[in-house]
Amino acid sequence: MDTKKYRALEQAVALGSLTKASELLGYTQSAVTQMIKALEAEIGFPVLFKNHRGVQLTSDGQKIMPAIRALLSSEEALQQEIDFIRHV
């Protein structure tokens, strides 16, 4: 599973900005915007809305964010285990 879109969403929400998320992740702002749009198309509903303060989760986005965070945490744990095995 490619989790780049989920990571982009998590960072955009955490930072309140697509631009800041793109800088942190090393993508262009346009690329992060496209990732979010692709994610929304994939799941079938909007997860972010823009306002004068930046970006925020929609109510549906709020519902799935705990599962997204759990997925990303599990991905990190898996990568740590893989790295440990490779270096033993």
C-alpha positions, 0 to 999 in steps of 0.5 A: 500500500502506498501511504504517501497520500495519507502522510501528506494529509496527516502533515497538512492537517498537523501544520494547517497548510498544504504549503508547509506540508509540501516543504516538510515532505519535499514535494511541491505544493501542487503535488501535495494538492494532487495527492489529497485530490487523488485520495478524496477521489479514491475514498469518495468524499472530501477530507479537507477544506480550505479557509482563511486559516489554512486547511482543516479536516471535514467532519468525514476527514475527522472520522477517518483520521484516527485510522490514518494515524494508526496506519502510518504508525504501523507502517513506521513500526514495520519499517523499524522492524525491517531495518532491525532485521537487515542490520543484524 
